[in-house]
Amino acid sequence: MTGGMVGRHYLDPGDRLSGRKHPPEPVTVLARWADGGGPRNVLIRRPDGTRQVIPFPRRLRRRPEDVP
């Protein structure tokens, strides 16, 4: 499943488990998917090139320059 968010840039403020990031880290969404009607998961790429699967939209925020 692809969507409008694939290829977009977001800010990751972190969470309780991975730790908060201040300032939030810019990330790029590479793919998204969901099972049934549950929350979507997304594959992101961090600035250092690492990839991680995280829940969306609970964690990622749009960058201020991307908000209309």
N, CA, C and O of each residue as an XYZ file, in Angstrom:
272
protein
N       0.844     -1.167      0.000
C       0.000      0.000      0.000
C       0.891      1.232      0.000
O       1.808      1.337      0.816
N       0.638      2.135     -0.879
C       1.372      3.384     -0.883
C       0.404      4.497     -0.564
O      -0.810      4.321     -0.673
N       0.920      5.619     -0.177
C       0.044      6.727      0.152
C       0.748      8.042     -0.072
O       1.920      8.086     -0.448
N       0.017      9.108      0.163
C       0.549     10.432     -0.033
C       1.708     10.773      0.891
O       2.447     11.723      0.634
N       1.872     10.013      1.955
C       2.941     10.336      2.901
C       4.293      9.750      2.486
O       5.324     10.186      2.998
N       4.316      8.787      1.586
C       5.573      8.168      1.156
C       6.408      9.212      0.428
O       5.925      9.880     -0.487
N       7.651      9.344      0.836
C       8.547     10.325      0.246
C       8.536     11.669      0.960
O       9.389     12.517      0.696
N       7.582     11.873      1.861
C       7.498     13.143      2.580
C       8.434     13.159      3.779
O       8.864     12.119      4.277
N       8.732     14.363      4.220
C       9.620     14.573      5.362
C       8.795     14.959      6.579
O       7.866     15.763      6.490
N       9.149     14.374      7.713
C       8.470     14.644      8.975
C       9.521     14.862     10.054
O      10.710     14.632      9.837
N       9.061     15.311     11.225
C       9.927     15.454     12.384
C       9.574     14.367     13.392
O       8.398     14.130     13.671
N      10.589     13.710     13.935
C      10.399     12.658     14.924
C      10.856     13.174     16.282
O      12.057     13.316     16.513
N       9.901     13.463     17.201
C      10.278     13.942     18.528
C      10.677     12.820     19.482
O      10.994     13.078     20.643
N      10.664     11.574     19.002
C      10.984     10.434     19.858
C       9.774     10.020     20.677
O       8.669     10.518     20.460
N       9.982      9.109     21.615
C       8.909      8.665     22.499
C       9.506      8.185     23.812
O      10.716      8.266     24.025
N       8.640      7.682     24.694
C       9.115      7.249     26.018
C      10.099      6.090     25.933
O      11.040      6.012     26.723
N       9.883      5.181     24.970
C      10.747      4.008     24.881
C      12.095      4.318     24.232
O      13.137      3.872     24.713
N      12.073      5.082     23.142
C      13.326      5.365     22.433
C      14.021      6.605     22.959
O      15.183      6.852     22.637
N      13.320      7.384     23.764
C      13.881      8.622     24.297
C      13.437      9.820     23.472
O      13.258      9.726     22.258
N      13.266     10.925     24.139
C      12.858     12.161     23.471
C      14.032     12.757     22.718
O      15.181     12.636     23.143
N      13.736     13.401     21.597
C      14.755     14.049     20.778
C      14.463     15.543     20.789
O      13.376     15.968     20.398
N      15.416     16.331     21.231
C      15.234     17.782     21.223
C      16.462     18.417     20.617
O      17.533     18.350     21.219
N      16.358     19.026     19.459
C      15.135     19.210     18.685
C      14.728     17.914     17.984
O      15.533     16.990     17.861
N      13.462     17.849     17.520
C      13.007     16.653     16.802
C      13.886     16.385     15.571
O      14.375     17.313     14.926
N      14.074     15.105     15.264
C      14.937     14.697     14.154
C      14.151     14.615     12.844
O      13.085     14.001     12.814
N      14.652     15.218     11.759
C      13.955     15.094     10.470
C      14.122     13.680      9.913
O      15.220     13.123      9.936
N      13.027     13.104      9.413
C      13.043     11.763      8.836
C      12.252     11.774      7.532
O      11.455     12.679      7.286
N      12.483     10.755      6.697
C      11.751     10.590      5.438
C      10.987      9.284      5.488
O      11.543      8.254      5.868
N       9.702      9.314      5.104
C       8.876      8.097      5.074
C       9.174      7.348      3.783
O       9.049      7.906      2.693
N       9.568      6.082      3.906
C       9.901      5.246      2.754
C       8.747      4.341      2.339
O       8.580      4.064      1.152
N       7.939      3.871      3.311
C       6.813      2.980      3.023
C       5.847      3.025      4.193
O       6.215      3.414      5.301
N       4.587      2.618      3.934
C       3.606      2.526      5.010
C       2.725      1.313      4.776
O       2.586      0.854      3.642
N       2.127      0.790      5.844
C       1.215     -0.331      5.741
C       0.415     -0.416      7.034
O       0.764      0.214      8.033
N      -0.667     -1.204      7.008
C      -1.496     -1.419      8.193
C      -2.189     -2.761      8.064
O      -2.489     -3.209      6.958
N      -2.440     -3.395      9.185
C      -3.212     -4.631      9.219
C      -4.617     -4.289      9.680
O      -4.792     -3.714     10.755
N      -5.611     -4.631      8.893
C      -6.993     -4.347      9.270
C      -7.238     -2.858      9.387
O      -6.769     -2.079      8.558
N      -7.971     -2.459     10.413
C      -8.291     -1.054     10.603
C      -7.419     -0.384     11.643
O      -7.733      0.718     12.091
N      -6.339     -1.019     12.032
C      -5.486     -0.488     13.083
C      -4.607      0.659     12.634
O      -4.692      1.104     11.489
N      -3.766      1.138     13.530
C      -2.880      2.244     13.185
C      -1.878      1.830     12.113
O      -1.491      0.665     12.024
N      -1.476      2.775     11.320
C      -0.491      2.505     10.271
C       0.902      2.423     10.870
O       1.199      3.080     11.867
N       1.731      1.632     10.272
C       3.155      1.611     10.575
C       3.870      2.192      9.378
O       3.414      2.050      8.243
N       4.993      2.849      9.629
C       5.769      3.428      8.544
C       7.234      3.044      8.693
O       7.749      2.899      9.802
N       7.888      2.885      7.552
C       9.331      2.681      7.506
C       9.937      4.042      7.234
O       9.597      4.687      6.242
N      10.844      4.493      8.119
C      11.469      5.805      7.960
C      12.966      5.661      7.758
O      13.568      4.655      8.134
N      13.558      6.689      7.154
C      15.020      6.784      7.033
C      15.449      8.012      7.821
O      14.927      9.111      7.633
N      16.407      7.799      8.702
C      16.961      8.887      9.516
C      18.097      9.566      8.746
O      18.585      9.010      7.762
N      18.525     10.751      9.175
C      19.591     11.462      8.468
C      20.898     10.677      8.341
O      21.659     10.889      7.397
N      21.163      9.763      9.298
C      22.400      8.979      9.229
C      22.260      7.755      8.321
O      23.202      6.974      8.179
N      21.064      7.585      7.696
C      20.856      6.479      6.767
C      20.205      5.255      7.379
O      19.797      4.352      6.648
N      20.096      5.195      8.703
C      19.452      4.047      9.331
C      17.954      4.063      9.046
O      17.360      5.118      8.823
N      17.356      2.873      9.057
C      15.932      2.727      8.807
C      15.282      2.125     10.033
O      15.896      1.339     10.756
N      14.015      2.505     10.264
C      13.299      2.034     11.441
C      11.812      2.000     11.133
O      11.311      2.853     10.401
N      11.101      1.018     11.686
C       9.646      0.959     11.580
C       9.068      1.573     12.852
O       9.439      1.196     13.963
N       8.149      2.531     12.670
C       7.515      3.176     13.812
C       6.025      3.353     13.533
O       5.608      3.316     12.376
N       5.206      3.546     14.591
C       3.780      3.799     14.391
C       3.548      5.212     13.879
O       4.253      6.146     14.262
N       2.561      5.360     13.017
C       2.190      6.677     12.493
C       0.685      6.784     12.645
O       0.028      5.770     12.407
N       0.076      7.869     13.006
C       0.634      9.214     13.155
C       0.962      9.583     14.581
O       1.214     10.753     14.868
N       0.967      8.617     15.487
C       1.161      8.965     16.900
C       2.479      9.647     17.173
O       2.605     10.370     18.162
N       3.457      9.436     16.329
C       4.794      9.912     16.660
C       5.321     11.002     15.749
O       5.948     11.944     16.234
N       5.091     10.911     14.451
C       5.670     11.872     13.523
C       4.839     13.143     13.432
O       3.614     13.108     13.548
N       5.513     14.253     13.224
C       4.866     15.552     13.072
C       5.310     16.167     11.760
O       6.448     15.978     11.330
N       4.410     16.904     11.124
C       4.787     17.591      9.885
C       5.743     18.718     10.207
O       5.649     19.359     11.254
N       6.667     18.948      9.286
C       7.610     20.043      9.468
C       6.872     21.365      9.252
O       5.975     21.419      8.411
N       7.211     22.418      9.969
C       6.515     23.699      9.836
C       6.496     24.217      8.391
O       5.499     24.806      7.973
N       7.558     24.017      7.630
C       7.593     24.509      6.251
C       6.684     23.705      5.324
O       6.403     24.146      4.210
N       6.211     22.515      5.772
C       5.327     21.686      4.947
C       3.849     21.906      5.259
O       2.990     21.385      4.548
N       3.537     22.667      6.308
C       2.143     22.920      6.679
C       1.612     24.069      5.829
O       2.231     25.130      5.758
N       0.439     23.853      5.169
C      -0.109     24.918      4.313
C      -0.543     26.149      5.074
O      -1.019     27.112      4.472
